[in-house]
Amino acid sequence: MTINILVTINKRYIDPLIVMLCSYTKNNPYPTTVYVMNTDLQERDFNTIKEHLGSTIKLVDIKIDDRRLKNAPVSKKFPITMYYRLFAWKYLPKTINKVLYLDPDIIIRGDIMDLYQLDLKKNDFAGATHVGFFVKVFNDIRLKIKYKNIYVNSGVLLMNLKELRRSSIDEQTIYTYIDKNKKKLFLPDQDIISSLYKNKILKIDTTIYNFTEKMLKKHSLEWVEENTKIIHYCGKNKPWKKQYHGKLGKYYLKYAKEVKQKYNR
């Protein structure tokens, strides 16, 4: 069985992507196709990524030039590429019914086949949530989400492409939503997903599939060692930056060191 993975990146995230994919291959020896949605990556960038990966990984370059997103809210923290995952159902091959989206600021430290094989039923997405009670209430009001619906973190998303292709939420619906709401989109991509697809998001276990530094307030490193499969370095606190502070960085540095030692990067 081939696992299909989706990433959306620009040149700034090539090195973190390499480390993420190396951590993935170390723990998931399955034939895998990685679809890379991007605007500015060149052939030499893909060669750089490929030279760090084993024979189980196939990279597919998917170039996006969507001028209809020119007025969408962007910043250094939220580049235009974050919107590309919203249109995965359009750009990925029609032969694929499911894909696992992963942010590059992630470490995979376990076998995630169980996540990939999760039965999505009629849901469009499966994802975790990071927000607590008060932020959830704020987002519910801001985005007009009912309390029973989750505010999803878009860093790890199992996407039901088959359902998304026949959804009533087409391209124009997404563009219109961005245009009408761009002043209140704080975390644009996950605001859009949580709002437009609010009734069709299946909740997954955050502590296993989308663990963050903040969760160490309730879980020990020993618990992480035994249970957590995906660590997400979301926000500004990135382990490859000098100003990083936290306890989970050791997992990133473990794989980054392996990459550096093997390829003298």
SETISE-268523 format. One record per residue (C-alpha): x, y, z. Coordinates in steps of 0.5 Angstrom, whole numbers, plus 500, padded with zeros to 3 digits. Example, Ala and Ser with C-alpha at 12.3 -4.5 7.8 and 13.67 -1.06 7.14 Angstrom:
BEGIN
525; 491; 516 $
527; 498; 514 $
//
This chain:
BEGIN
500; 500; 500 $
503; 507; 498 $
502; 513; 503 $
500; 519; 500 $
503; 525; 503 $
502; 533; 502 $
507; 539; 503 $
506; 546; 501 $
513; 550; 502 $
517; 555; 500 $
525; 556; 499 $
525; 558; 507 $
523; 551; 509 $
527; 546; 505 $
532; 544; 511 $
526; 543; 516 $
522; 539; 510 $
528; 534; 509 $
529; 533; 517 $
521; 532; 517 $
521; 527; 511 $
528; 523; 514 $
524; 522; 521 $
518; 520; 517 $
522; 515; 513 $
526; 512; 519 $
519; 510; 522 $
515; 509; 516 $
518; 504; 511 $
512; 504; 507 $
512; 506; 499 $
511; 514; 500 $
509; 519; 495 $
510; 526; 497 $
506; 531; 493 $
510; 538; 494 $
505; 544; 492 $
510; 550; 491 $
511; 556; 487 $
518; 558; 487 $
522; 551; 488 $
527; 549; 482 $
530; 543; 480 $
536; 544; 484 $
532; 544; 490 $
528; 538; 489 $
535; 534; 488 $
537; 537; 494 $
531; 534; 498 $
532; 527; 494 $
539; 526; 496 $
537; 526; 503 $
531; 521; 502 $
531; 513; 501 $
528; 509; 495 $
521; 509; 499 $
520; 516; 497 $
518; 519; 491 $
517; 527; 490 $
512; 530; 485 $
513; 537; 484 $
506; 541; 483 $
507; 548; 481 $
501; 553; 483 $
500; 560; 480 $
494; 562; 483 $
493; 570; 482 $
486; 569; 485 $
490; 569; 492 $
493; 575; 490 $
489; 579; 495 $
489; 574; 501 $
492; 576; 507 $
499; 574; 508 $
506; 575; 512 $
513; 572; 513 $
509; 568; 518 $
503; 566; 514 $
506; 565; 506 $
501; 564; 500 $
503; 557; 500 $
499; 556; 506 $
493; 557; 502 $
495; 551; 497 $
492; 545; 501 $
485; 548; 501 $
485; 546; 493 $
489; 540; 494 $
483; 536; 491 $
484; 540; 485 $
491; 539; 484 $
493; 532; 486 $
491; 526; 481 $
484; 524; 481 $
486; 517; 482 $
488; 519; 489 $
482; 519; 494 $
486; 520; 501 $
492; 524; 503 $
496; 526; 509 $
498; 533; 509 $
504; 535; 514 $
507; 542; 516 $
515; 541; 515 $
516; 544; 522 $
514; 537; 525 $
518; 531; 527 $
515; 524; 526 $
517; 519; 531 $
513; 513; 530 $
509; 509; 525 $
503; 513; 523 $
500; 508; 518 $
494; 507; 523 $
493; 515; 522 $
493; 514; 515 $
488; 508; 515 $
483; 512; 519 $
476; 511; 516 $
474; 518; 515 $
467; 516; 513 $
463; 522; 510 $
468; 527; 513 $
472; 532; 509 $
478; 532; 514 $
481; 529; 520 $
485; 533; 525 $
487; 535; 532 $
485; 542; 536 $
490; 546; 540 $
485; 551; 543 $
483; 551; 550 $
476; 553; 553 $
476; 561; 552 $
480; 561; 545 $
475; 556; 543 $
469; 560; 545 $
472; 566; 542 $
473; 563; 535 $
466; 560; 535 $
464; 567; 536 $
469; 570; 531 $
468; 564; 525 $
460; 563; 527 $
462; 556; 529 $
458; 551; 533 $
461; 549; 540 $
460; 542; 538 $
465; 543; 532 $
472; 543; 533 $
477; 549; 531 $
482; 545; 527 $
490; 545; 527 $
492; 545; 520 $
499; 542; 521 $
497; 535; 521 $
490; 534; 516 $
488; 527; 513 $
484; 529; 507 $
478; 526; 504 $
480; 528; 497 $
474; 524; 494 $
469; 527; 499 $
472; 534; 498 $
472; 533; 490 $
464; 533; 490 $
463; 538; 496 $
459; 544; 495 $
465; 548; 497 $
468; 549; 491 $
474; 554; 489 $
469; 560; 488 $
466; 559; 495 $
473; 559; 498 $
476; 565; 494 $
469; 569; 496 $
470; 567; 504 $
477; 569; 504 $
475; 576; 500 $
469; 577; 505 $
473; 575; 511 $
480; 577; 510 $
480; 582; 516 $
478; 577; 521 $
483; 571; 519 $
488; 571; 524 $
490; 564; 522 $
488; 564; 515 $
488; 557; 513 $
485; 554; 519 $
480; 559; 520 $
478; 557; 513 $
478; 550; 514 $
474; 550; 521 $
469; 555; 518 $
467; 552; 512 $
468; 545; 513 $
466; 545; 521 $
461; 540; 520 $
465; 535; 517 $
472; 535; 521 $
473; 528; 525 $
477; 530; 531 $
484; 526; 532 $
488; 525; 539 $
492; 531; 539 $
497; 528; 544 $
499; 523; 539 $
498; 526; 533 $
500; 533; 534 $
503; 534; 540 $
506; 541; 542 $
511; 544; 547 $
505; 547; 551 $
502; 540; 552 $
508; 539; 557 $
504; 542; 562 $
500; 536; 563 $
504; 530; 560 $
511; 528; 561 $
517; 527; 557 $
516; 520; 559 $
509; 520; 556 $
511; 523; 550 $
517; 517; 549 $
511; 512; 550 $
505; 515; 546 $
507; 521; 542 $
508; 519; 534 $
508; 527; 531 $
511; 533; 535 $
509; 539; 532 $
513; 546; 533 $
508; 551; 531 $
508; 558; 532 $
515; 562; 533 $
519; 557; 537 $
522; 553; 532 $
528; 548; 534 $
533; 550; 528 $
533; 557; 531 $
538; 560; 536 $
532; 563; 540 $
529; 556; 541 $
527; 555; 548 $
523; 548; 550 $
524; 541; 551 $
522; 538; 545 $
527; 540; 541 $
531; 534; 542 $
527; 530; 537 $
528; 535; 532 $
536; 536; 533 $
536; 528; 533 $
534; 527; 526 $
537; 534; 524 $
544; 531; 527 $
543; 525; 523 $
542; 529; 516 $
548; 533; 517 $
553; 527; 519 $
550; 523; 513 $
551; 528; 508 $
555; 533; 511 $
550; 539; 511 $
//
